[in-house]
Amino acid sequence: MSQDIRDFVTPSCDLLALGEPTHLEPAFGHTRNELFAQLVEEGFRSIALETDRVPALALNDHVRDGTGDFDEVMREGIAFGRGELAPNRELITWMREYNRTRPPEERLAFHGFDAEMENMSAPSPRRFLEAARAYLARDEGLASPLALAADPALDIASLAGDDERWSRTEAVLDAACSIGATPEAEALRCLADDMLTEFHARAPRLIAATSRAEWYRAKTHLMAAIGLLRYHRQLARPADENVRISRMLATRDALMVENLLDIRAIEADRGPTLVFGHNVHLQRGPSHMRMRDLDLDWYGAGAVLGPLVGERYVFVAGSLDGDDTSDPAGPEPDPHGGAVPPRATTWTLASAPGDDGSDEAALQGADGVLHISAHA
């Protein structure tokens, strides 16, 4: 047993994933904060939470530079009301105070690695595409063979139509109501793919005209759009409900992987990243979830990252006893009021899974276990 997370950081590790078996137990967030403070002393300079990546950009601005109102960025930057939770507010406050007196290259960074892909609603890609296109248009002096930013024939707003067409519940629950396979959606998918090509083809000029940070920020918007277009395309594919929802979960986790790889590209020269999210997304083995009478199976982000990056990825599974708040629907976010009241807890780290009644799927292949004991 240990209480030093540094014992689990190998020389090759640059993505240390810390899982939780439920979003409802605040002790995991408090423990995460304590462990992150230890890791910062060892050279970690960033943390990535299971929240939407684009809204988290404003929260990172606040952490690094103090911009924005604290309550507003917490409300907008961490999804599903979790910005109101004490562990998250304490984390952001501590990171801001740490950064206040340090030069930019030494400041801590906050990232989200999730996407706006719910089981009941998913937004239009319009605003993300428009943000990415506006960035490309800032360098109008370059004669691009693609010329996407300046082509007036491609009207994103007209192709996308009313945002509600995409976000309404029927468009998610019923493949026949989805617009993910319409000609307009296909045109947007092609446009987004071409824009990604142009982002890279013009990267030297774009970065010189703006900055590396601004290029990655704009690309984050574009990848959010691409992810949503992929998600809506899956929603339009008729299938049995368990197959259809499993595809939705797999699409979401695939974008998590891309986001985490992008985050590591941004942070590569500064130090490793702590990743915090539900076990079902971060575990090394296949993910399974029982929802109503459905058995859902897919590969989560950790299962994909493991073989992709090898020893760079380390996973510490979260486990909890004395628990009556389990949320087996781990990928489905909890709304306001879902967390249990604060209670006495203790925690330990173990280098190998123990016999504590934890989720066997999460523990399989884990490099360590964070176990929290809750006391009445």
C-alpha positions as MATLAB code, in Angstrom:
seq = 'MSQDIRDFVTPSCDLLALGEPTHLEPAFGHTRNELFAQLVEEGFRSIALETDRVPALALNDHVRDGTGDFDEVMREGIAFGRGELAPNRELITWMREYNRTRPPEERLAFHGFDAEMENMSAPSPRRFLEAARAYLARDEGLASPLALAADPALDIASLAGDDERWSRTEAVLDAACSIGATPEAEALRCLADDMLTEFHARAPRLIAATSRAEWYRAKTHLMAAIGLLRYHRQLARPADENVRISRMLATRDALMVENLLDIRAIEADRGPTLVFGHNVHLQRGPSHMRMRDLDLDWYGAGAVLGPLVGERYVFVAGSLDGDDTSDPAGPEPDPHGGAVPPRATTWTLASAPGDDGSDEAALQGADGVLHISAHA';
ca = [
       0.000    0.000    0.000;
       1.099    3.562   -0.665;
      -0.204    7.104   -0.632;
       2.297    8.464   -3.132;
       1.048    8.547   -6.716;
       4.615    9.135   -7.866;
       5.312    5.454   -7.226;
       3.175    4.703  -10.291;
       4.779    7.172  -12.711;
       7.218    5.285  -14.917;
       9.961    7.110  -16.850;
       8.058    6.634  -20.118;
       4.648    7.736  -18.766;
       3.194   10.948  -20.182;
      -0.519   10.062  -19.781;
      -1.393    8.999  -16.237;
      -5.080    8.065  -16.142;
      -6.894    8.063  -12.797;
     -10.317    6.435  -12.883;
     -13.392    6.656  -10.707;
     -16.138    3.995  -10.542;
     -18.893    6.615  -10.117;
     -19.315   10.323  -10.703;
     -21.337   10.540   -7.491;
     -18.632   10.200   -4.821;
     -16.881   13.552   -4.159;
     -13.982   11.854   -2.356;
     -12.509   10.887   -5.735;
     -12.342   14.540   -6.775;
     -10.742   15.593   -3.490;
      -8.191   12.776   -3.735;
      -7.494   13.658   -7.364;
      -6.625   17.195   -6.283;
      -4.225   15.951   -3.624;
      -2.518   13.578   -6.055;
      -2.251   16.213   -8.780;
      -0.447   18.528   -6.368;
       2.084   15.748   -5.760;
       2.498   15.197   -9.495;
       3.048   18.883  -10.207;
       6.125   18.714   -7.969;
       7.370   15.931  -10.267;
       6.950   17.919  -13.474;
       3.305   17.384  -14.501;
       1.977   20.583  -16.037;
      -1.556   19.695  -17.127;
      -4.725   17.889  -16.146;
      -7.502   16.638  -18.451;
     -11.001   15.993  -17.108;
     -13.948   14.135  -18.587;
     -15.719   17.271  -19.734;
     -16.350   18.884  -23.110;
     -13.126   20.092  -24.684;
     -14.272   23.328  -26.356;
     -16.001   24.884  -23.299;
     -12.941   23.929  -21.232;
     -10.817   26.315  -23.314;
     -12.259   29.323  -21.448;
     -11.576   27.607  -18.154;
      -7.964   27.078  -19.186;
      -7.725   30.782  -20.042;
      -8.824   31.557  -16.494;
      -6.390   29.071  -14.964;
      -3.426   30.365  -16.954;
      -4.136   34.104  -17.247;
      -6.970   34.923  -14.844;
      -9.377   35.940  -17.619;
     -13.117   35.610  -17.124;
     -15.358   35.527  -14.076;
     -14.656   32.488  -11.896;
     -18.294   31.458  -11.393;
     -19.109   31.897  -15.059;
     -16.164   29.895  -16.366;
     -16.868   27.148  -13.831;
     -20.497   27.006  -14.910;
     -19.696   26.983  -18.625;
     -16.384   25.134  -18.607;
     -17.337   21.939  -16.747;
     -20.442   20.233  -18.064;
     -23.620   18.967  -16.387;
     -23.366   21.178  -13.327;
     -20.102   19.643  -12.147;
     -18.518   23.078  -12.122;
     -20.515   23.686   -8.946;
     -18.974   20.703   -7.156;
     -16.499   21.576   -4.408;
     -13.614   19.354   -5.642;
     -13.682   20.970   -9.086;
     -13.902   24.510   -7.725;
     -11.007   23.784   -5.362;
      -8.926   22.356   -8.216;
      -9.363   25.420  -10.438;
      -8.765   27.820   -7.546;
      -5.537   26.019   -6.601;
      -4.306   25.924  -10.213;
      -4.980   29.654  -10.639;
      -3.101   30.485   -7.444;
      -0.191   28.273   -8.496;
       0.036   30.043  -11.850;
      -0.315   33.567  -10.532;
       3.408   34.162   -9.905;
       4.901   31.828  -12.514;
       6.077   32.534  -16.075;
       3.853   31.243  -18.918;
       6.017   28.230  -19.706;
       5.703   26.938  -16.132;
       1.964   27.496  -15.689;
      -0.437   24.605  -15.261;
      -3.006   23.919  -17.983;
      -6.563   22.598  -17.787;
      -8.098   20.519  -20.587;
     -11.348   18.715  -21.287;
     -11.090   15.504  -23.291;
     -14.784   14.712  -23.811;
     -17.283   15.850  -26.451;
     -20.886   17.046  -26.484;
     -22.319   13.626  -27.283;
     -25.159   12.603  -25.004;
     -27.503    9.656  -25.232;
     -30.485   12.029  -25.457;
     -29.169   15.029  -27.381;
     -26.230   16.165  -29.498;
     -25.761   19.704  -30.851;
     -25.326   21.001  -34.362;
     -21.735   21.223  -35.646;
     -22.455   24.667  -37.117;
     -20.845   26.946  -34.523;
     -17.682   24.846  -34.391;
     -17.305   24.813  -38.179;
     -17.846   28.562  -38.336;
     -15.187   29.158  -35.681;
     -12.674   27.020  -37.552;
     -13.474   28.673  -40.866;
     -13.098   32.135  -39.329;
      -9.587   31.154  -38.256;
      -8.674   30.045  -41.772;
     -10.013   33.332  -43.132;
      -7.553   35.295  -40.981;
      -4.822   34.426  -43.445;
      -6.517   35.520  -46.646;
      -3.225   36.623  -48.204;
      -2.198   33.037  -48.901;
      -3.344   31.642  -52.226;
      -4.557   28.214  -51.125;
      -5.346   25.510  -53.694;
      -8.296   24.538  -51.470;
      -9.565   28.088  -50.810;
     -12.196   26.792  -48.382;
     -12.195   29.853  -46.171;
     -13.048   32.159  -49.064;
     -15.485   29.995  -51.078;
     -18.858   31.792  -50.880;
     -20.667   28.822  -52.424;
     -20.252   26.838  -49.221;
     -22.612   28.410  -46.708;
     -22.245   26.528  -43.427;
     -25.324   28.071  -41.822;
     -27.542   27.203  -44.793;
     -26.257   23.637  -44.960;
     -26.657   23.099  -41.228;
     -30.049   24.718  -40.958;
     -31.773   25.256  -37.629;
     -29.667   24.003  -34.700;
     -32.742   22.349  -33.158;
     -32.911   19.914  -36.092;
     -29.753   18.317  -34.753;
     -30.229   18.582  -30.991;
     -33.835   17.405  -30.597;
     -34.212   14.141  -28.710;
     -35.946   12.388  -31.604;
     -32.874   12.887  -33.784;
     -30.853   10.850  -31.291;
     -33.333    8.156  -30.330;
     -34.753    7.367  -33.781;
     -32.510    6.752  -36.786;
     -35.362    7.753  -39.113;
     -35.481   11.208  -37.485;
     -31.725   11.811  -37.612;
     -30.339   14.184  -40.218;
     -26.857   12.658  -40.024;
     -27.212   10.975  -43.432;
     -28.919   13.820  -45.301;
     -27.186   15.409  -48.323;
     -26.598   18.546  -46.258;
     -24.908   16.594  -43.466;
     -22.756   14.742  -45.995;
     -21.727   18.066  -47.546;
     -20.724   19.349  -44.112;
     -18.721   16.168  -43.465;
     -16.805   16.664  -46.711;
     -16.266   20.340  -45.948;
     -14.958   19.573  -42.456;
     -12.568   16.957  -43.826;
     -11.268   19.404  -46.442;
     -10.861   22.074  -43.773;
      -8.752   19.686  -41.685;
      -6.531   19.117  -44.712;
      -6.206   22.862  -45.141;
      -5.382   23.336  -41.458;
      -2.324   21.146  -41.929;
      -1.424   22.237  -45.457;
      -1.373   25.881  -44.338;
      -0.020   25.312  -40.832;
       3.343   27.109  -41.360;
       1.647   30.257  -42.631;
      -1.251   30.112  -40.167;
       0.973   29.623  -37.126;
       3.300   32.397  -38.277;
       0.332   34.748  -38.684;
      -1.241   33.789  -35.323;
       0.469   31.355  -32.934;
       0.827   27.661  -32.289;
      -1.635   27.968  -29.407;
      -4.240   29.693  -31.593;
      -3.805   27.051  -34.321;
      -4.496   24.259  -31.817;
      -7.431   26.190  -30.348;
      -9.057   26.567  -33.761;
      -8.325   22.942  -34.599;
     -10.088   21.967  -31.361;
     -13.258   23.594  -32.707;
     -12.867   21.813  -36.030;
     -12.344   18.416  -34.373;
     -15.457   19.003  -32.257;
     -17.415   19.574  -35.475;
     -15.933   16.482  -37.125;
     -16.736   14.411  -34.051;
     -20.344   15.612  -33.992;
     -20.784   14.907  -37.698;
     -19.472   11.370  -37.144;
     -21.797   10.960  -34.179;
     -24.852   12.155  -36.092;
     -23.925    9.816  -38.949;
     -23.964    6.898  -36.516;
     -27.335    8.063  -35.204;
     -28.733    7.774  -38.729;
     -27.721    4.117  -39.115;
     -30.662    1.777  -38.378;
     -29.802   -1.057  -35.993;
     -31.012   -2.856  -32.912;
     -30.973   -0.486  -29.942;
     -28.074   -2.168  -28.135;
     -25.935   -2.084  -31.300;
     -26.896    1.504  -32.040;
     -26.083    2.793  -28.542;
     -22.835    0.797  -28.455;
     -21.816    2.542  -31.695;
     -22.652    5.913  -30.130;
     -20.462    5.154  -27.113;
     -17.632    3.903  -29.315;
     -17.786    7.083  -31.427;
     -17.622    9.240  -28.306;
     -14.620    7.366  -26.932;
     -12.854    7.488  -30.292;
     -13.012   11.284  -30.150;
     -11.738   11.144  -26.558;
      -8.675    9.329  -27.902;
      -8.094   11.953  -30.583;
      -8.522   14.712  -28.013;
      -6.024   13.142  -25.619;
      -3.462   12.667  -28.387;
      -3.935   16.320  -29.372;
      -3.533   17.377  -25.742;
      -0.284   15.464  -25.524;
       0.942   17.156  -28.710;
       0.240   20.510  -27.065;
       1.843   19.540  -23.757;
       4.713   17.372  -25.016;
       7.457   19.893  -24.271;
       6.076   20.864  -20.854;
       5.535   17.638  -18.937;
       3.111   14.712  -18.479;
      -0.675   14.987  -18.162;
      -2.985   13.611  -15.464;
      -6.254   12.319  -16.950;
      -9.326   11.937  -14.721;
     -12.592   10.275  -15.710;
     -14.862    7.296  -15.261;
     -13.213    3.857  -15.228;
     -15.385    2.772  -18.143;
     -13.609    5.286  -20.403;
     -10.064    4.816  -19.098;
      -9.742    1.073  -18.398;
      -7.453   -1.035  -20.557;
      -9.962   -3.767  -21.373;
     -13.245   -3.630  -23.308;
     -16.028   -1.591  -21.735;
     -19.425   -2.986  -20.828;
     -22.499   -1.260  -19.469;
     -25.933   -2.529  -18.552;
     -28.580    0.088  -19.333;
     -32.208   -0.868  -18.805;
     -32.398   -4.304  -20.476;
     -29.534   -3.569  -22.883;
     -26.006   -4.957  -22.830;
     -23.663   -2.373  -24.335;
     -20.123   -3.255  -25.406;
     -17.399   -1.109  -26.969;
     -13.725   -0.157  -26.651;
     -13.218    2.835  -24.388;
     -10.512    5.449  -24.759;
      -8.071    3.618  -22.465;
      -8.471    0.359  -24.354;
      -7.543    2.199  -27.570;
      -4.732    4.317  -26.120;
      -2.983    1.340  -24.530;
      -1.895   -0.342  -27.771;
      -1.458    3.000  -29.555;
       1.021    4.616  -27.168;
       2.283    1.618  -25.191;
       4.133    2.377  -21.966;
       3.332    6.064  -22.245;
      -0.152    5.231  -20.878;
      -0.548    4.255  -17.208;
      -3.969    3.486  -15.724;
      -4.856    3.609  -12.029;
      -8.396    2.284  -11.535;
     -10.710    3.754   -8.926;
     -12.612    1.525   -6.517;
     -15.036    2.255   -3.703;
     -16.513    0.252   -0.852;
     -19.296    1.098    1.526;
     -21.023    2.481   -1.569;
     -24.726    2.707   -2.346;
     -24.338    5.348   -5.067;
     -23.039    3.246   -7.936;
     -23.874    4.646  -11.366;
     -23.490    1.701  -13.747;
     -24.345    4.051  -16.599;
     -20.904    5.572  -16.264;
     -20.774    7.306  -19.652;
     -24.060    9.123  -18.949;
     -23.264   12.310  -16.995;
     -25.002   13.026  -13.711;
     -26.992   16.264  -13.386;
     -27.007   18.739  -10.503;
     -27.571   17.215   -7.118;
     -26.283   13.775   -8.051;
     -23.329   13.761   -5.695;
     -23.679   12.241   -2.252;
     -23.208   14.532    0.769;
     -19.649   14.801    2.116;
     -18.745   11.890    4.393;
     -15.683   10.525    6.107;
     -13.410    8.620    3.745;
      -9.911    7.191    3.648;
      -7.924    6.244    0.586;
      -5.040    4.009   -0.367;
      -3.084    3.231   -3.515;
      -2.142   -0.342   -4.357;
       0.145   -1.575   -7.105;
      -2.073   -4.567   -7.872;
      -5.858   -5.101   -7.720;
      -7.112   -6.356   -4.383;
     -10.175   -8.344   -3.393;
     -12.376   -5.402   -2.504;
     -15.492   -6.047   -4.554;
     -14.486   -3.578   -7.250;
     -15.440   -3.726  -10.891;
     -13.356   -6.569  -12.298;
     -13.448   -5.172  -15.844;
     -11.882   -1.890  -14.711;
      -9.213   -3.630  -12.648;
      -8.147   -6.023  -15.396;
      -4.802   -4.802  -16.687;
      -4.736   -1.786  -14.360;
      -1.294   -0.581  -13.293;
      -2.609    0.402   -9.873;
      -5.769    0.891   -7.839;
      -6.970    3.922   -5.915;
      -9.311    2.540   -3.279;
     -11.600    4.770   -1.247;
     -13.322    3.523    1.885;
     -16.420    5.466    2.840;
     -17.495    5.525    6.473;
     -20.942    6.242    7.836;
];
